[in-house]
Amino acid sequence: MSYSIEQKCGKCKKETSCADGMIIRKAVEMIHMLPSRYEGTERVGGHQGGGTVIHDCVYSFEEKTEKE
């Protein structure tokens, strides 16, 4: 199981100065690195979920122009 991230950081003027996208990516990496073990056929501990993390800066997103 795994998580993916949907971000529009690459389209934002603040991509290089904003830490939010990087922090969210690192948090997902940490989830994937949590140790787990199996007891028989059952997975115990670690992360057991999966899905998509949607990072959508609604209020502070500033779209890049074609020149940027």
PyRosetta script that sets phi, psi and omega in degrees:
from pyrosetta import init, pose_from_sequence

init()
pose = pose_from_sequence("MSYSIEQKCGKCKKETSCADGMIIRKAVEMIHMLPSRYEGTERVGGHQGGGTVIHDCVYSFEEKTEKE")
pose.set_psi(1, 149.6)
pose.set_omega(1, -174.6)
pose.set_phi(2, -154.4)
pose.set_psi(2, 163.5)
pose.set_omega(2, 173.8)
pose.set_phi(3, -114.1)
pose.set_psi(3, 144.0)
pose.set_omega(3, 170.4)
pose.set_phi(4, -116.4)
pose.set_psi(4, 164.5)
pose.set_omega(4, -178.3)
pose.set_phi(5, -124.6)
pose.set_psi(5, 131.5)
pose.set_omega(5, 171.4)
pose.set_phi(6, -105.9)
pose.set_psi(6, 118.3)
pose.set_omega(6, 179.4)
pose.set_phi(7, -136.5)
pose.set_psi(7, 150.8)
pose.set_omega(7, 175.0)
pose.set_phi(8, -113.3)
pose.set_psi(8, 24.8)
pose.set_omega(8, -177.4)
pose.set_phi(9, -56.2)
pose.set_psi(9, -38.7)
pose.set_omega(9, -178.6)
pose.set_phi(10, -64.4)
pose.set_psi(10, -15.8)
pose.set_omega(10, 179.3)
pose.set_phi(11, -100.9)
pose.set_psi(11, 2.8)
pose.set_omega(11, -174.7)
pose.set_phi(12, -101.5)
pose.set_psi(12, 141.1)
pose.set_omega(12, 176.9)
pose.set_phi(13, -60.4)
pose.set_psi(13, -28.1)
pose.set_omega(13, -175.9)
pose.set_phi(14, -92.0)
pose.set_psi(14, 12.5)
pose.set_omega(14, -174.1)
pose.set_phi(15, -51.4)
pose.set_psi(15, -43.6)
pose.set_omega(15, -175.9)
pose.set_phi(16, -84.2)
pose.set_psi(16, -17.7)
pose.set_omega(16, -178.0)
pose.set_phi(17, -104.4)
pose.set_psi(17, -13.2)
pose.set_omega(17, -176.7)
pose.set_phi(18, -96.0)
pose.set_psi(18, 132.2)
pose.set_omega(18, -178.3)
pose.set_phi(19, -90.9)
pose.set_psi(19, -11.8)
pose.set_omega(19, -172.4)
pose.set_phi(20, -55.3)
pose.set_psi(20, -49.5)
pose.set_omega(20, -177.8)
pose.set_phi(21, -60.7)
pose.set_psi(21, -42.9)
pose.set_omega(21, -180.0)
pose.set_phi(22, -65.7)
pose.set_psi(22, -42.5)
pose.set_omega(22, -179.7)
pose.set_phi(23, -61.8)
pose.set_psi(23, -42.3)
pose.set_omega(23, 179.6)
pose.set_phi(24, -65.9)
pose.set_psi(24, -42.3)
pose.set_omega(24, 177.3)
pose.set_phi(25, -61.6)
pose.set_psi(25, -43.4)
pose.set_omega(25, -180.0)
pose.set_phi(26, -65.8)
pose.set_psi(26, -36.1)
pose.set_omega(26, 177.9)
pose.set_phi(27, -62.4)
pose.set_psi(27, -41.9)
pose.set_omega(27, 178.1)
pose.set_phi(28, -66.2)
pose.set_psi(28, -39.7)
pose.set_omega(28, 176.5)
pose.set_phi(29, -59.9)
pose.set_psi(29, -41.3)
pose.set_omega(29, 179.0)
pose.set_phi(30, -62.5)
pose.set_psi(30, -40.8)
pose.set_omega(30, 177.3)
pose.set_phi(31, -58.9)
pose.set_psi(31, -44.5)
pose.set_omega(31, -178.2)
pose.set_phi(32, -67.9)
pose.set_psi(32, -23.5)
pose.set_omega(32, -177.7)
pose.set_phi(33, -89.4)
pose.set_psi(33, -6.9)
pose.set_omega(33, -179.0)
pose.set_phi(34, -61.2)
pose.set_psi(34, 134.3)
pose.set_omega(34, -178.6)
pose.set_phi(35, -71.6)
pose.set_psi(35, 146.8)
pose.set_omega(35, 174.9)
pose.set_phi(36, -141.3)
pose.set_psi(36, 168.2)
pose.set_omega(36, 178.5)
pose.set_phi(37, -145.6)
pose.set_psi(37, 167.1)
pose.set_omega(37, 177.9)
pose.set_phi(38, -112.9)
pose.set_psi(38, 135.6)
pose.set_omega(38, 170.3)
pose.set_phi(39, -112.5)
pose.set_psi(39, 99.7)
pose.set_omega(39, -171.7)
pose.set_phi(40, 70.8)
pose.set_psi(40, -121.0)
pose.set_omega(40, 178.4)
pose.set_phi(41, -103.3)
pose.set_psi(41, 3.0)
pose.set_omega(41, -177.4)
pose.set_phi(42, -97.8)
pose.set_psi(42, 129.8)
pose.set_omega(42, 177.4)
pose.set_phi(43, -80.9)
pose.set_psi(43, 131.3)
pose.set_omega(43, -177.5)
pose.set_phi(44, -123.6)
pose.set_psi(44, 134.3)
pose.set_omega(44, 178.1)
pose.set_phi(45, 76.5)
pose.set_psi(45, -177.5)
pose.set_omega(45, 179.8)
pose.set_phi(46, 65.6)
pose.set_psi(46, -166.4)
pose.set_omega(46, 178.8)
pose.set_phi(47, -92.2)
pose.set_psi(47, 140.2)
pose.set_omega(47, -176.4)
pose.set_phi(48, -129.0)
pose.set_psi(48, 5.4)
pose.set_omega(48, -179.7)
pose.set_phi(49, -99.7)
pose.set_psi(49, -174.6)
pose.set_omega(49, 177.9)
pose.set_phi(50, -172.7)
pose.set_psi(50, 160.2)
pose.set_omega(50, 179.2)
pose.set_phi(51, 150.2)
pose.set_psi(51, -154.9)
pose.set_omega(51, -177.7)
pose.set_phi(52, -121.3)
pose.set_psi(52, 131.0)
pose.set_omega(52, 173.0)
pose.set_phi(53, -96.8)
pose.set_psi(53, 119.2)
pose.set_omega(53, -178.4)
pose.set_phi(54, -103.2)
pose.set_psi(54, 113.9)
pose.set_omega(54, 179.1)
pose.set_phi(55, -102.9)
pose.set_psi(55, 101.7)
pose.set_omega(55, -175.1)
pose.set_phi(56, -124.2)
pose.set_psi(56, 97.2)
pose.set_omega(56, 179.5)
pose.set_phi(57, -72.5)
pose.set_psi(57, 94.0)
pose.set_omega(57, -175.7)
pose.set_phi(58, -74.7)
pose.set_psi(58, -42.0)
pose.set_omega(58, -171.0)
pose.set_phi(59, -94.5)
pose.set_psi(59, -24.1)
pose.set_omega(59, -174.4)
pose.set_phi(60, -121.2)
pose.set_psi(60, 7.1)
pose.set_omega(60, 178.2)
pose.set_phi(61, -68.9)
pose.set_psi(61, 130.6)
pose.set_omega(61, 176.7)
pose.set_phi(62, -124.9)
pose.set_psi(62, 105.3)
pose.set_omega(62, -174.8)
pose.set_phi(63, -65.2)
pose.set_psi(63, 136.8)
pose.set_omega(63, 177.5)
pose.set_phi(64, -68.7)
pose.set_psi(64, 149.1)
pose.set_omega(64, 172.0)
pose.set_phi(65, -87.3)
pose.set_psi(65, 172.6)
pose.set_omega(65, -179.4)
pose.set_phi(66, -62.3)
pose.set_psi(66, -28.1)
pose.set_omega(66, -178.3)
pose.set_phi(67, -76.8)
pose.set_psi(67, -21.5)
pose.set_omega(67, -175.5)
pose.set_phi(68, -87.6)
pose.dump_pdb("model.pdb")
